[in-house]
Amino acid sequence: MQCHICGGDSKPFASARILSKYQVSYFLCTACRFLQTETPYWLEESYSEALSTIDVGVMNRNLNNTIVTSVIIKLLYPRAKCFLDYGGGYGTMVRLMRDRGFDFYWSDRFAKNLHARGFEHVPNRKYDLVTAFEVMEHSPDPISDFGEMVKLSDRILVTTLVLPSPTPTPPNWWYYALKSGQHVSFYSSESLGALASHFGLHVISRGPYHLFTRQKCGPIERTLFSIATIRKLAPITAWIGHRESLKPKDFAQLTAD
């Protein structure tokens, strides 16, 4: 099987039961160590609801990502004005970021916008930064989906857990999420680098956070990114460059005649 990232050879690695009924094969790239499932014919069933019932960390994740994203913007891109949350789910992240004073918008092909209505992505609009939290592992075609983000911005901040080394077989890593069947792509640091190179980008990573940029990040930017992604420090550094909430402005816009 051909690797969906670098085009190298992906060898049979393991198999596991997804959704408690489908026996699915996994393939590991011998070049960039990208791990992918066979063609995911079960996704329509997996996405009968956009948010899996086993995703008990969704609210805490949104709160943490809101803080970290705020700090990254303030430290690395203080002049940035317009942002998009790609694969934004029910709009929780967008509403939280707008409440913090950041002009965020929402986009998601599978979920209904419940919390950020009125602030949807407008086609052909460009953004100073695109975020995509817990999106990449859902994509059966990473090059195509990531390419859509590249069209929207030269800066893309994503979260996804990096494959441990040695690569664990399913079900011996919780991130396989076999019960939901929504996670079909798993990235190593090498495959994230290959993905960046495919689009002429650079990538820096710390933990689950990965920042793709058109311009190469120097030592100062790397240090600031590391500071921003230290979750124990983020609530403190989040107060740097405080912005006024957009709630009053948003309310006025949504209630205008």
C-alpha positions as CSV (number, residue, x, y, z in Angstrom):
1,M,0.0,0.0,0.0
2,Q,1.3,3.5,-0.8
3,C,1.9,5.9,2.0
4,H,-0.6,8.8,2.0
5,I,2.1,11.3,3.0
6,C,5.4,10.6,1.2
7,G,4.3,8.0,-1.4
8,G,6.6,5.3,0.0
9,D,5.9,1.7,0.7
10,S,3.5,1.0,3.6
11,K,3.8,-2.5,4.9
12,P,1.1,-4.5,6.8
13,F,1.6,-3.7,10.4
14,A,-1.4,-4.9,12.5
15,S,-5.1,-5.4,12.4
16,A,-7.8,-4.5,14.9
17,R,-11.5,-4.5,15.4
18,I,-13.1,-1.1,14.8
19,L,-16.6,-0.2,16.0
20,S,-16.6,-3.6,17.7
21,K,-17.4,-5.3,14.4
22,Y,-15.0,-4.4,11.5
23,Q,-11.6,-6.1,11.3
24,V,-9.3,-3.4,9.8
25,S,-5.7,-3.6,8.6
26,Y,-3.1,-1.0,9.5
27,F,-0.1,-0.1,7.3
28,L,3.2,1.5,8.4
29,C,5.3,3.5,6.0
30,T,8.9,2.2,5.8
31,A,10.2,5.7,4.9
32,C,8.4,8.3,7.1
33,R,6.7,6.0,9.6
34,F,3.2,7.3,8.8
35,L,0.6,4.8,10.0
36,Q,-2.7,4.5,8.2
37,T,-5.7,2.2,8.1
38,E,-7.0,0.5,5.0
39,T,-9.5,2.5,3.0
40,P,-11.9,3.5,5.8
41,Y,-15.3,2.3,4.4
42,W,-16.8,2.6,7.9
43,L,-16.6,6.4,8.2
44,E,-20.2,7.2,7.4
45,E,-21.2,5.1,10.3
46,S,-18.5,6.5,12.6
47,Y,-19.8,10.1,11.8
48,S,-23.4,9.4,12.5
49,E,-22.6,11.9,15.2
50,A,-19.8,14.4,14.6
51,L,-18.6,14.1,18.2
52,S,-17.9,10.6,19.4
53,T,-19.5,9.6,22.7
54,I,-16.2,8.4,24.0
55,D,-14.6,11.9,23.5
56,V,-14.9,12.8,27.2
57,G,-12.1,15.3,27.0
58,V,-13.7,17.7,24.5
59,M,-14.5,20.5,26.9
60,N,-11.2,20.4,28.8
61,R,-9.3,20.2,25.4
62,N,-11.1,23.3,24.1
63,L,-10.3,25.3,27.3
64,N,-6.6,24.3,27.1
65,N,-6.3,25.0,23.4
66,T,-7.9,28.4,23.8
67,I,-5.2,29.4,26.3
68,V,-2.3,28.0,24.3
69,T,-3.6,29.5,21.0
70,S,-4.0,32.9,22.7
71,V,-0.4,32.8,23.9
72,I,1.0,31.6,20.6
73,I,-0.7,34.5,18.8
74,K,0.4,37.1,21.3
75,L,4.0,35.9,21.4
76,L,4.6,35.0,17.8
77,Y,2.0,36.9,15.8
78,P,0.9,40.0,17.8
79,R,-0.2,41.8,14.6
80,A,-2.4,38.9,13.4
81,K,-6.0,39.9,13.1
82,C,-8.2,37.2,11.5
83,F,-8.3,33.5,12.3
84,L,-10.1,30.3,11.4
85,D,-10.7,27.1,13.4
86,Y,-10.8,24.4,10.7
87,G,-12.8,21.3,11.7
88,G,-14.2,23.5,14.4
89,G,-16.8,21.0,15.7
90,Y,-19.7,22.6,17.4
91,G,-18.0,26.0,17.5
92,T,-16.9,25.9,21.1
93,M,-13.3,27.0,20.4
94,V,-14.4,29.8,18.1
95,R,-16.7,31.3,20.7
96,L,-14.1,31.0,23.5
97,M,-11.5,32.7,21.3
98,R,-13.9,35.5,20.4
99,D,-14.7,35.9,24.1
100,R,-10.9,36.5,24.5
101,G,-10.8,39.2,21.8
102,F,-9.6,37.2,18.8
103,D,-11.5,37.5,15.5
104,F,-12.0,33.7,15.0
105,Y,-14.3,32.0,12.4
106,W,-15.6,28.5,12.1
107,S,-15.5,25.8,9.4
108,D,-16.4,22.1,9.6
109,R,-17.8,19.7,7.0
110,F,-19.2,17.2,9.5
111,A,-20.4,19.1,12.5
112,K,-23.2,21.7,13.1
113,N,-22.2,25.1,14.3
114,L,-24.0,25.5,17.6
115,H,-21.9,28.0,19.6
116,A,-20.5,30.4,17.0
117,R,-23.4,30.9,14.6
118,G,-22.9,34.1,12.5
119,F,-19.2,33.6,12.3
120,E,-18.8,31.0,9.7
121,H,-15.9,30.9,7.1
122,V,-16.5,32.9,4.0
123,P,-15.2,31.2,0.8
124,N,-12.0,32.6,-0.6
125,R,-11.1,34.4,2.6
126,K,-7.5,34.2,3.8
127,Y,-6.5,34.1,7.5
128,D,-3.4,35.1,9.5
129,L,-3.6,31.7,11.3
130,V,-5.6,28.5,10.8
131,T,-6.1,26.1,13.8
132,A,-7.0,22.5,13.3
133,F,-7.3,20.7,16.7
134,E,-7.7,16.9,16.7
135,V,-8.4,17.0,13.0
136,M,-5.4,15.4,11.2
137,E,-5.9,11.9,12.7
138,H,-9.4,11.9,11.2
139,S,-8.3,12.5,7.6
140,P,-8.1,9.5,5.2
141,D,-6.4,11.8,2.7
142,P,-4.0,14.1,4.6
143,I,-2.4,15.7,1.6
144,S,-5.8,16.8,0.2
145,D,-7.2,18.0,3.5
146,F,-4.0,19.7,4.7
147,G,-3.9,21.3,1.2
148,E,-7.2,22.9,1.9
149,M,-5.8,24.6,5.0
150,V,-2.7,25.8,3.1
151,K,-5.0,27.6,0.7
152,L,-6.4,29.5,3.7
153,S,-3.2,30.6,5.5
154,D,0.6,30.4,5.5
155,R,0.4,29.5,9.2
156,I,-1.3,26.4,10.5
157,L,-1.4,25.3,14.1
158,V,-2.6,21.7,14.6
159,T,-2.7,19.2,17.4
160,T,-2.3,15.4,17.1
161,L,-0.4,12.9,19.2
162,V,2.8,11.7,17.7
163,L,3.3,7.9,17.4
164,P,5.4,6.5,20.2
165,S,8.6,4.7,19.4
166,P,8.5,1.7,19.0
167,T,5.1,1.9,17.3
168,P,2.5,0.2,19.5
169,T,0.1,-2.2,17.9
170,P,-3.6,-1.6,18.4
171,P,-5.3,-1.6,20.9
172,N,-2.1,-0.9,22.9
173,W,-2.4,2.9,22.5
174,W,-5.6,4.7,23.5
175,Y,-5.3,7.2,20.6
176,Y,-6.3,4.5,18.1
177,A,-9.8,5.1,19.4
178,L,-11.1,1.8,18.1
179,K,-14.6,2.2,19.6
180,S,-15.3,5.3,17.6
181,G,-13.5,4.4,14.3
182,Q,-12.8,8.1,13.5
183,H,-9.0,8.0,13.9
184,V,-7.5,6.6,10.7
185,S,-4.2,8.4,10.3
186,F,-1.3,8.5,12.8
187,Y,1.8,10.7,12.4
188,S,5.4,10.4,13.4
189,S,7.7,13.4,13.6
190,E,9.2,12.2,10.3
191,S,5.8,12.1,8.6
192,L,4.9,15.6,9.9
193,G,8.1,16.8,8.4
194,A,7.3,15.1,5.1
195,L,3.9,16.7,5.1
196,A,5.4,20.2,5.6
197,S,8.0,19.6,2.9
198,H,5.3,18.6,0.4
199,F,3.8,22.1,0.7
200,G,7.0,24.0,1.0
201,L,6.4,24.7,4.7
202,H,8.5,24.3,7.9
203,V,7.2,22.7,11.1
204,I,8.1,23.0,14.8
205,S,6.6,20.8,17.4
206,R,6.2,20.4,21.1
207,G,4.1,17.7,22.6
208,P,0.8,17.5,20.6
209,Y,1.2,21.0,19.2
210,H,2.6,21.4,15.7
211,L,3.0,24.8,13.9
212,F,3.4,24.8,10.1
213,T,4.7,28.1,8.6
214,R,5.8,29.4,5.2
215,Q,8.7,31.2,6.9
216,K,11.3,29.2,8.8
217,C,11.2,29.8,12.5
218,G,14.4,30.9,14.2
219,P,15.7,30.2,17.7
220,I,13.6,33.0,19.2
221,E,10.4,31.8,17.6
222,R,11.1,28.3,18.7
223,T,11.7,29.4,22.2
224,L,8.5,31.4,22.3
225,F,6.6,28.5,20.9
226,S,7.9,26.2,23.6
227,I,6.9,28.7,26.3
228,A,3.4,29.1,24.8
229,T,2.9,25.3,24.8
230,I,3.9,24.7,28.4
231,R,0.4,24.3,29.8
232,K,1.4,25.2,33.4
233,L,2.8,28.5,32.2
234,A,0.1,29.3,29.6
235,P,-2.6,30.6,32.0
236,I,0.0,33.2,33.2
237,T,1.4,34.2,29.9
238,A,-2.1,34.4,28.4
239,W,-2.5,37.8,30.2
240,I,0.3,39.3,28.0
241,G,-1.2,41.7,25.5
242,H,-4.7,41.4,26.9
243,R,-7.5,41.9,24.3
244,E,-11.0,43.2,24.9
245,S,-13.7,40.5,24.5
246,L,-15.7,40.6,21.3
247,K,-18.9,39.6,23.1
248,P,-20.4,43.1,23.1
249,K,-19.5,43.7,19.4
250,D,-20.8,40.2,18.4
251,F,-24.1,40.8,20.3
252,A,-24.6,44.1,18.5
253,Q,-23.8,42.6,15.1
254,L,-26.2,39.6,15.6
255,T,-29.1,41.7,16.9
256,A,-28.8,44.6,14.4
257,D,-31.9,45.2,12.3
